[in-house]
Amino acid sequence: MSDLMMALVLATLAGASVPLGGALTGLERWLPADQDRGLQHFVMAFGGGALISAIALVLVPEGVDRLSEVAALFWFVAGGLVFLVVDRALARRGSHAAQFLAMLLDYFPEALALGALLAVERSVAVLMAVLIALQNLPEGFNAFREMRDSGMAGRRVMLLFVLMVPVGPLAAFTGMFVLQDWPSLLGAVMMFSSGGILYLLFQDVAPQVPLRHSWTPPLGAVMGFALGLAGHMLTT
């Protein structure tokens, strides 16, 4: 299989886990109300842990390798500041899309990196695709619930998630044929996304995780980070 075809297939499979994660919310109807609430908080924490692992183990290390120290810090802080503005604008409109934005910020730069890496480190790119897919499952679950509960029709949310799938192949194609020759631009995208994800996590995602008299949500964060750590160790 050619590098291009493999990049498109891997990115598509990784992106398909977004609507799959949304579809898993259908399991809620089979659970009692108290267990459903516990599951919601656990998966939210798991997704948060996976996002933190993406920042700490993939996006920041890969970004720093491609930038000077000053540039890496600049783009990281810029990402946080820009998404502060975006988050405030969404809050004024009554929108609740923090999980969706965090998922997109995670998915897009990792798919870019997947395409850029495939030509030189195929095994690393394959494992990165697996990691992206595993991260997208809980993130898709959380984002679907958040957007549906804010008043958006479930069918519209699912359509949006399905339309997100081609973002991965497009990003992988761009990473392979454009950003492979512009490593500093890829690094800037990674650091900018990391700053944005971290802001959204602490502003909108983490405050929703605690559940009184339950130890499972914090455990979800630990397990989510452990998932990312496992993927990182397999790729190094």
N, C-alpha and C positions, 0 to 999 in steps of 0.2 A: 504494500500500500504506500502511495506517495505521501510525503510529509504534509502536503496541503490537504489531501483527503483525510488523513489521520487527524489533523488539527480540527477540521470541520466536524468529523464524527465525534471526537472526544468532547469538543465544546458543546455540541448539540446534546449529547447524553448528559453532560453535567448540567446544562440548562433545563433539561426536562425534569429534573428533580424539583424545580421551583413549583410548577403546577401540581406535581405529585405530592409535595408537602402540603399544598393547599387542599388537595383532595382528601388527605388524611384527616382533615377536620371533620369529615363525615363520621368518624368513629365516635364523636362526642355523643351522638344520640343513643349509643348503647351503654353509656356510663351514667351512674347516679350523679346528682348535681355536685356533691362534695368531692367525688373522685374526678369529675370533669374539671373542677376548679383547680384541684391539685395538679392534674395533668397539664393544664394550661400554664401554670406557673413553672412547672418543671421544664416544659419544652421551651418556654421563654428564656429561662436561665441557661438551658443547654445551648440555644442559639446564641445567647450572649457570650458564653464561653467559647463557642466556635468562632465567633467574630473576633474576640480578643486573641485567639490563637492565630487567626489569619493576619492580624496586625503584627503580633510579636514574632511570628515564625516565618511568614512569607512576605508580606508587603513591605514592612520596615527593613528587614535585612536585605531584600532584593533591591529596594529603593536606595538604601544607603550605599550599596555597592556601585551604583551607577551615578552618584552625585557627590559633590563636595559636601563637607560638613555643613557649611553655611546654607547651601542650596537645599539640602535635605531638611534642615530645621525650618527654613522659610516656607517650603511647600507643605510641611506638616502643619505648621501653625496656620497657614493660609487656608488649608482644608477645614480646620476647626472653626475659623472665623467665618468663612463663607457659609458653612452649614448652621452656624448660629443665626445668621441672617435668614437663611432659608427656613429654618425651624420656626423662627418667630413669625415669618410671613404666613406659614402654614397654620400656626396657632391662631393668628388673627382671623383666618378664614374658617376656623373650626375643623381643620383637617387633621387626621391622625395617621400619618404615613411614615413614622420614624423607622419602623421595622422594614418597610418596603425600601426606603432610601438607603438604610444600612445594608440591606441585602444587595441592592444594585451597586453600591459603592464597593462591596466586596467582590461580587461576581465579575464586573466589567474589567477591573485591572488584573485580576487573576487570569481571566481568559486572554487578555493581552499578553501576559507573561507566558501563558501556555503556548501561544503561537510563536513567540520569540524564542522560547527554549527548545521547541520541538526539533528545529533543524540541527541543534548542537548537542542536546541531552534528551534523547527520546524517552528513556526510562523515567527521568525526572518529570517530564511533561505528562506522561501517562499517570503517574502517581498524583501529580497535581490535579489532574482532571477528576480522579477518584475523590480527592479531598474536597474539591469544589462541590461535587455532587452531594457528598455527605453533609457539608455545611449548608447547602441550599435546602435540604429537607426540613430541618427545624425552622430555618429562617422563613421558608415558604409557608409553613404551618402558622407561625406567629404573625406574619404579615397579613395572611388571609383573614385571620380572626380579627386583627386590629382594624383592617379596612372594612370588613363586613360589619363589625360592631359599631363603627362610626357612622353607619347608615348607607354604605355603598352596597348595591345588590351583589349577592354572591356570584351570579353569572357574569356580571361585569368585572368583578375581581378576577375570576378564573380566566376570562378572555384576556385581561391585561397580563396575567401570568403566562399564558400561552404565547402572547406576543413578545414576551421577554426572552423566550427560548432562542430566537435568531440573534439576539444580542451577543451571545457567546461565540457562535461561528464568525460573525462579523468582526468581533474583537480579536479572535484568534487569527483571522486573515490579516487584519491590520498589524497585529504584533509580528507576524511572520514576514510580511513584505514591506512594512514601513518602519516599525519601531526597532526591528533588528539592527537597522543602520542608524538609529537615533536612541541610543541607550539612555541618554540624559532625559529625554522626553518621557520614556517609559518610567524611569525612576521618579520623575516629577509627578506623574499620574498616580503612582503607588503611594508616595508620601502624602499627596493631597487627599487621596481616598482614606488613608490611615487616620489623618487628623479629623476628617469628617465622620468616620465610623466611631472614633473614640468619643467625639462630642455627642453624637446621637445616643451612644450606649449609656453614658452617664446622665444625660439630660432626660431621655424619654424611655429607654428600655429598662435599665437597672432599677429605677424607682418602682416599676410595676412588678418586679419579681418577688419581693418578700410576701410571705403568707404566714399569718400568725399561727403559732403552735404547730409548725411544720418544718421539718429539716430537709425536705426533698428539693426545694428550689435552689438553695446553695449547692447541694450535691450535683444538681443539673449543670451549674456553671463549671464545677470541677471536671465533670465528665466531658462537657463540651470542649474545654481546653485540652483535656487528655486526648480527645479525638484528634485535634489539630497537632498536638505534640507527637502522636504516633505517626501521622502523615509526614511530619517534618523529619523525624528520625529515619523513616523509610527512604526519604529522598536525599539524605546526607551520608 
